[in-house]
Amino acid sequence: MNTFEVSVRETTNNAIIKFELNQFITKHQSFEFNNIDEAKNAPLAQQLFYLPFVKKVYISGNFIAVERYNIVEWGDVQDEVAEQIEAYLNDGGIIVEEDATQKKVPVTVYAESTPNPSVMKFVANKKIVNTLFEFTSIDEAKLSPLATELFHFPFVKSIFLDENYVSITKYDVAEWQDITIQLREFIKNYIENGKEIVKPNAAETLQKSTEQLDSQFDTLDDTSKEIINILEEYVKPAVASDGGNIQFISYDESTKNVSVMLQGACSGCPSSTYTLKSGIENMLKQMLPGKVEMVEAING
């Protein structure tokens, strides 16, 4: 049996911290406990409720999420909690009793059109991945059980996952009015049943873990770093709302050309070239005078 290792991950809610593990602790099940009584069949959750600041415990897949009361800040206690979880698991502590019933977490998913008529965005009311992934074939999708199952629909051409949504590009053989409800229900049920979205090692395998991305960033020249920071702050939120992403590829100091990759709904979108030229290129020229002449894009 491998030794358990716990990593602390912040979430968008500053009251909630995720304690990620290097292996799975539930069999594609999710459990949510609001107090120590509800956790009577979950010894690990019970242990955590002995901490006076613990408000709620959520156990799923390869992580434990804990919500705190405002009597403490996570920064003061998160390392101790991580150590406690790690020690408990490595001592062979029981996580959830075998007869404990799985608590389905209610999930809502709605469909949202994008500027790209071939792409529909399916938005969930919970976070599903920690970093973005794009898969253009079932072979590429082996790191994502959700994407693999979606590719079994014959009209699915490519899949883009980010934070709390799935963007799906369809083949022209199908019309959205005929397939949207089917896809929405499939994604909703998949998430609701606590099934695995991506493999635990997916980010590392694809060189997308936070540590790997930070390491790559540190090797870049100053102008490239400035370009990435501008894209992150001003461009990415807008394209994410459209179900896509823009990724920095390279900067050529001699020609002052910037190369970016368009992903998700932005890839192949009729309006993306206009957005690139009139929006992103002009913005970089204004914010980095004399350093940028042209922005060119490749579709993901």
N, C-alpha and C positions, 0 to 999 in steps of 0.2 A: 504494500500500500504506500502510495506517495505521501510525503509529508505535506500537510496543509500549509499554504502561505496566504496571508491576507493582505490585500492592498486597499487603501482608503481612497474613495472616489467621491468628489463633491457632486451634487446634483443641482438642478436649477432652483430647487427649493432649499434655502439655507438652513431650514430646520431638519432636513433629511440628509443623511450620509449613507453611501453604499459601501459595504465591506465586501469587496470582490475576492473570490477564491480562485485558486489555480486548478480546481476540479469541481465537478458537479456534486451537489449535496442533496438534490431532489431528483426524482425521475420525471422530469418535464411537468412538475406540479408546482403550484403556487399556494402559499399559505399566508393569511393576514391575521394578525392578532392585535386587538385593541386594549387588552388588559391581561393580567396574569391568570384569571379564571378561564378565559378563552384559550390560553396556552397550556391547558392541563395535559394535552397529548403531545406537547412540543417542549421537551426539557431544555433545549437551547434557548428558546424564546423566554421560558420561565426564568432562566438564569439572568437574562438581560433585563427582565422586568424588576429584578431586585435592585437595579441601579435606579435611584430616585428620579433621574431626569428622563427616563425612557417612557415615551408616550405610546408608541406603536412599533410593532415589529413585523416585517414582511420578508418571507423566505421564498426564494425562487431560483431554480437552476443553479447558477454558480455565484450567487450573491445573497447577502442579508442586508436589507435596508432598515435603518432605524430612524424614527422621528423622535425628536427631543422636545421636552418642555423648555420654556425660555429661562429656566433657572441657571443654565450653563450655556457656554458657547462650545461648538464642536471642536474648535481649535485647542481648547483646554483639555478635552477628554478623549478625543477620537483615537489617539495612539494607544491609550490604555485599553479602550474597548476592543480595538483590533487585536491586541496581545491576548486579551481574555478569550476572544472567540478562537484565535489560533490555538491557544493552550487547550481549550475545551475540546476542540475537534481532534487535536493530536493525542489527547488522552483517551480517545475512543468514545467521547460523549455522544449520546443519542441526539439526533437533530429533531426528528418527528417520529412518533410511534407509528408502526406499520398500519394500525387501524384508524389512524387519524384521517378524517375526511378532508378532501381537497376543497378549499374555498375558492370558488370561481370569482375572479375579480371582474366586476362589470366593465365592459369596454364598449365605447362608442367609436364608430368609424364613419366618416362622411367623405363623399367624393367631391372633388373640387376641380373644375376645368383649369387648364393652363393656357398660356399664349400659344403653345404648340398643339395643334389640333390632333396630333397622334398620341398625345400624352395626357393621362388623367392622374391626379394626385389623390391618394387615399390617406386621410389624416386621422390618427388615433388620438384618444384623450390621455395617452400615457407615452412615456419614452420607450422606444423599442430598440434603439442601438445607440452606442456612445460615439461612433464616428461614421462617416458616410461610406457607402459601398455601392459600386455599380457593376452589374453583371449583364453581359450581352449574349450569353448562351448558357445552356444547362451545364456545359462542361466547366465554365467559369464559376458557376453557382454552387459548386460542391462544398464551399465553406459556409453556405447559408441554406439550411433546411427549408426555410420559408420560400426563398427564391427558387429553389429546386422544385418545390411543389407547384409554384406559380407557372413555371415553364411547362408544366404538363397541360396547361391550357393552350390549345394550338394557336390562338391569336396573340399570345404574349411574345413580343419581340425582344424587349430588354427591361431590366428592373433596376431601380435606383432607390436605395434606402438611406434615410437620414433622420436623426433625432426621433421624431414622432410621426413620420409618414413614409409611404411607399409610392413612388412614381412609376407608373407602368406605361411603356410604349407599346402600342399595338400594331399589328400588321393591318394593311388596308382592307383585308377580306372581311373584317368585322366592323360594325358601327357601335359607337359607345352606348347608344340607347339600348342596344341588345345585350351588352355584356357587363355594364357598370354594376348593376344590382348583384349579379352573380359574384363578381370579384370582391365587392364590398363585403358581402356576407361571408365569403371564404376567409378574407383577411381578419374580419372581426372574430369569427369563431376560432381561428388559428391562435390569435393573441389571447383571447379569453380563456382558452384551454391551457395556457401556460407553456405552449410548445416553444422549442428552441428557435430563435430568429436567426442568429448566426452562431457558428462554433466559437468556443471561448478563445481559441488561438487565431481567429480570423484576422484581427487587426495586426497582430505581430507578423503573421504569414504574409500579409499584403503590405508590410512596412508602413502601417498606418497607426500604430500605437502612439500615445502622446509622447512617450520617451523617444521613439524613433523619429517622429516629426520634429521634435525640438532639436534633436541631434542634427538632422538634415538642415534645419533652419540656421543653426550656428555655423555651418560651413559656407554659407552664402556671402556674397559681397554686400556692402551697405545699401546700394541702390536696390538690389533684389529684395532685401529685407524690408525696405520702405514700400516697395510695390506690394509685397504680400500683406503688410499691415494695412495699406489703403484698401486692398481688395477685401480683406477680412472685415474691416469696419464699415465700409461704404457700399460695397457691391454684393457681398455674399448674402446679407439679410434679405435684399431685394430679390435676388434670383432664387433663394431658398423658398420664398413665399410663392414663387411660380413653380416650385417643384423641381428645381435644378441646382446646379452648382458651377462655379468657375474656379479652376485650379491653376495656379501659377506653374509654368513649365520651365521657362528660362528667360534671361535677359542678356542681350548682346551689347556690351559697352561700346563697341566700335560703330555699330549701325544704329544703336539706340532703339532696337526692336524688342518688343516684349511678346513672348509666346504664352498663350493660355490654353487650357482645355475646357471645353464646354461639356457638361454632363447632365444626365437626367432630361428634364423637359427642355433645357437649353440646347441640347444636342440636336442639330438638324432643324431647329425652330426657324420658321421664315423670318421672324422679327429679330433673331439673335444677332445677325450681322449688323443691322441698323443700331441695335443697342450697343454693340461692341464699338462701332465707329463713332456714333454721336455721343454716347455716354461715357464708356470706360476710357476710350482713347483720349477724349477731351479732358476728362477728370485727371488722368495721370499727367498729361501735358501741363495742366494748370498747377497741379500740386507738386510736380517735380520738374520745374522749368529747365529746359536745356538737356534733360536726361532721357526723355522719351520722345520718339518720333512716330512710331507706329505700333499698333497692337494687332497681332494676328492670332486667329483661333484655329484649333483643331477640334473636331467633334469627338467626344468620348465614345 
